[in-house]
Amino acid sequence: MCSSPKSSGSRRPRSAPSKSLAESFSSEQRARFTKVANQAEQRRAQRLATNKRWKQAQADKSNTLAINKTSEQNTSLFAWVSQIFAH
């Protein structure tokens, strides 16, 4: 025989189909679950908006620093050239 023997115990018995989470809740529990889930979604949206604003502020800050650094380099280069031609 070419293939190795398989254990007959390796198969799992089929389980009964599981119910959805909401099917086991009463109407009050479903309402509370919905309320909590909606609040979580609102917090998630607020957190994402805050993170987006923070990242934008950081990008603006780094751009401003780069522009200032470039202008300082240009100023110092201009000062250097001015000193050479002044003498």
Sine and cosine of phi, psi and omega as CSV:
sin_phi,cos_phi,sin_psi,cos_psi,sin_omega,cos_omega
0.00,0.00,0.61,-0.79,-0.08,-1.00
-1.00,0.03,-0.54,0.84,-0.06,-1.00
-0.99,-0.14,0.41,-0.91,0.01,-1.00
-0.98,0.17,0.49,-0.87,-0.01,-1.00
-0.93,0.36,0.60,-0.80,0.01,-1.00
-0.98,-0.22,0.59,-0.81,0.05,-1.00
-0.96,0.28,0.69,-0.73,0.02,-1.00
-0.97,0.23,-0.23,0.97,-0.01,-1.00
-1.00,0.05,0.02,1.00,-0.06,-1.00
-0.98,0.18,-0.25,0.97,0.01,-1.00
-0.99,0.10,0.65,-0.76,0.07,-1.00
-1.00,-0.05,0.58,-0.81,0.10,-1.00
-0.95,0.32,0.54,-0.84,0.02,-1.00
-0.92,0.39,0.70,-0.72,0.02,-1.00
-1.00,-0.07,0.33,-0.94,0.03,-1.00
-0.93,0.38,0.55,-0.83,0.02,-1.00
-0.86,0.51,0.70,-0.71,-0.03,-1.00
-0.99,0.10,0.51,-0.86,0.05,-1.00
-0.99,0.14,0.41,-0.91,0.09,-1.00
-0.95,0.30,0.31,-0.95,-0.04,-1.00
-0.87,0.49,-0.67,0.74,-0.08,-1.00
-0.94,0.35,-0.42,0.91,-0.02,-1.00
-0.92,0.40,-0.47,0.88,-0.03,-1.00
-1.00,0.06,-0.09,1.00,-0.01,-1.00
-1.00,0.03,0.50,-0.87,0.18,-0.98
-0.98,0.19,0.13,-0.99,-0.02,-1.00
-0.90,0.44,-0.59,0.81,0.04,-1.00
-0.92,0.40,-0.66,0.75,0.01,-1.00
-0.92,0.40,-0.63,0.78,0.05,-1.00
-0.89,0.45,-0.66,0.75,0.01,-1.00
-0.89,0.45,-0.69,0.72,0.02,-1.00
-0.91,0.42,-0.68,0.73,0.03,-1.00
-0.86,0.50,-0.69,0.72,0.01,-1.00
-0.89,0.45,-0.67,0.74,0.00,-1.00
-0.88,0.47,-0.73,0.69,-0.02,-1.00
-0.91,0.42,-0.65,0.76,0.01,-1.00
-0.91,0.42,-0.64,0.77,0.03,-1.00
-0.91,0.41,-0.65,0.76,0.04,-1.00
-0.89,0.45,-0.65,0.76,0.03,-1.00
-0.90,0.44,-0.65,0.76,0.03,-1.00
-0.90,0.43,-0.64,0.77,0.04,-1.00
-0.91,0.42,-0.68,0.73,0.04,-1.00
-0.89,0.45,-0.65,0.76,0.02,-1.00
-0.88,0.47,-0.69,0.73,0.01,-1.00
-0.90,0.43,-0.65,0.76,0.04,-1.00
-0.90,0.44,-0.67,0.75,0.00,-1.00
-0.90,0.44,-0.69,0.73,0.02,-1.00
-0.89,0.45,-0.65,0.76,0.03,-1.00
-0.91,0.42,-0.67,0.74,0.02,-1.00
-0.90,0.45,-0.69,0.72,0.02,-1.00
-0.89,0.46,-0.63,0.78,0.01,-1.00
-0.91,0.42,-0.70,0.71,0.03,-1.00
-0.89,0.46,-0.65,0.76,-0.02,-1.00
-0.90,0.43,-0.71,0.70,0.01,-1.00
-0.89,0.46,-0.63,0.77,0.03,-1.00
-0.91,0.43,-0.66,0.75,0.02,-1.00
-0.90,0.44,-0.64,0.77,0.03,-1.00
-0.91,0.41,-0.65,0.76,0.02,-1.00
-0.91,0.42,-0.69,0.72,0.03,-1.00
-0.88,0.47,-0.65,0.76,-0.01,-1.00
-0.91,0.42,-0.69,0.72,-0.01,-1.00
-0.93,0.37,-0.59,0.81,0.07,-1.00
-0.90,0.44,-0.66,0.75,0.02,-1.00
-0.90,0.44,-0.67,0.74,0.02,-1.00
-0.91,0.43,-0.65,0.76,0.01,-1.00
-0.91,0.41,-0.66,0.75,0.02,-1.00
-0.91,0.42,-0.69,0.72,0.01,-1.00
-0.89,0.46,-0.66,0.75,0.00,-1.00
-0.90,0.43,-0.68,0.73,0.02,-1.00
-0.89,0.45,-0.68,0.73,0.00,-1.00
-0.92,0.40,-0.57,0.82,0.06,-1.00
-0.91,0.41,-0.65,0.76,0.03,-1.00
-0.91,0.42,-0.68,0.74,0.03,-1.00
-0.89,0.45,-0.65,0.76,0.02,-1.00
-0.90,0.43,-0.71,0.70,-0.02,-1.00
-0.93,0.36,-0.57,0.82,0.08,-1.00
-0.91,0.42,-0.68,0.73,0.04,-1.00
-0.89,0.46,-0.66,0.75,0.02,-1.00
-0.90,0.43,-0.63,0.78,0.01,-1.00
-0.90,0.43,-0.73,0.69,0.02,-1.00
-0.91,0.42,-0.64,0.77,0.02,-1.00
-0.89,0.46,-0.63,0.78,0.01,-1.00
-0.92,0.39,-0.61,0.79,0.00,-1.00
-0.90,0.43,-0.71,0.70,-0.03,-1.00
-0.98,0.21,-0.31,0.95,0.01,-1.00
-0.96,0.28,-0.48,0.88,-0.06,-1.00
-1.00,-0.05,0.00,0.00,0.00,0.00
